[in-house]
Amino acid sequence: MAFRLDSSTVPPSFSNSTRQAKDRTSSMDNKKGPFKVLVTGAAGFLGSNLVDLLLGNGHTVIGLDNFQSGLSKKVYGDPSVHPQPEHYWGNVNPFGPRACYDEGKRAAEALFYAYREQHDVDIRIARIFNTYGPRMGASDGRVVSNFIVSALAGEDLKITGDGKATRSFQYVTDCTQGLYALMQSDYSKGPVNIGNDREFTIQQLAELVIGLVSQMTGRCKASIVYLPPLVDDPTVRRPDITLAREVLCWGPVIRLEEGLRRTIEWHINERRSD
């Protein structure tokens, strides 16, 4: 279903970003516009936040959603190169429990490439790394939302493996600003990593969520339990965002603790409204 969205506001963190983000946005807005923008996946976590940013910058938005997933850092699989630059081809098991997911992302990029070559379509490809923030569903299966929901419910946080696996987490407004910069740029040579290049272990993430939830609610701290590791689950994940910094003048500005605090507050408010 397609629909037109009429009004919204820019998320608070957008207006509070660093000078770098302000300079980037003003330079992009100097291009001819505003535009009518079709956002696929507009009903989802990331899409709806992107809609907010576009509307806040004066664009008209048409939202479309078929509830399928988009491109992401999964093209890298369980990487043997760390951090992962765009020219790294990845390390994916094509015949395993994660194969349909990882290979699906790679196939999507191949389709984009084919359309560009055969039909001269102007494309941009973003490889989005772990993104979190408000509107991330409580049951969506992402590690950040899983940990927050468990901690708020007073349940044990479940870590698959020993907690030493690493991930890089970017707040949603950092991600949408990166996507906006890519969309407005002239860069079309290939994919661009959009992510936070600070790396944390899953253990560190769990402990940070537990501490923040306890601090914000006054409840006792939740515990952590460890489960067997998942098959083919990547042991490390951190983007090389040199290209994004160079061609988009973009970089993340929201620290993990601040982003988690905002996300926890959103989940608390959602629980109160249910």
Stockholm file with secondary structure:
# STOCKHOLM 1.0

chainA/1-274         MAFRLDSSTVPPSFSNSTRQAKDRTSSMDNKKGPFKVLVTGAAGFLGSNLVDLLLGNGHTVIGLDNFQSGLSKKVYGDPSVHPQPEHYWGNVNPFGPRACYDEGKRAAEALFYAYREQHDVDIRIARIFNTYGPRMGASDGRVVSNFIVSALAGEDLKITGDGKATRSFQYVTDCTQGLYALMQSDYSKGPVNIGNDREFTIQQLAELVIGLVSQMTGRCKASIVYLPPLVDDPTVRRPDITLAREVLCWGPVIRLEEGLRRTIEWHINERRSD
#=GR chainA/1-274 SS CEEEECCCCCCHHHHTCCHHHHHHHHHHHTSSCCCEEEEETTTSHHHHHHHHHHHHTTCEEEEECCSCCCCCGGGGBSCSSSSBCTTCCCBCCSSSTTHHHHHHHHHHHHHHHHHHHHHCCCCCCEEECCEECTTCCTTSCCHHHHHHHHHHTTCCEEEESSSCCEECCEEHHHHHHHHHHHHHSCCCSSCEEESCCCCEEHHHHHHHHHHHHHHHHCCCCCCEEEECCCTTCCSCCCBCCHHHHHHHCCCCCCCHHHHHHHHHHHHHHHHHHC
#=GC SS_cons         CEEEECCCCCCHHHHTCCHHHHHHHHHHHTSSCCCEEEEETTTSHHHHHHHHHHHHTTCEEEEECCSCCCCCGGGGBSCSSSSBCTTCCCBCCSSSTTHHHHHHHHHHHHHHHHHHHHHCCCCCCEEECCEECTTCCTTSCCHHHHHHHHHHTTCCEEEESSSCCEECCEEHHHHHHHHHHHHHSCCCSSCEEESCCCCEEHHHHHHHHHHHHHHHHCCCCCCEEEECCCTTCCSCCCBCCHHHHHHHCCCCCCCHHHHHHHHHHHHHHHHHHC
//
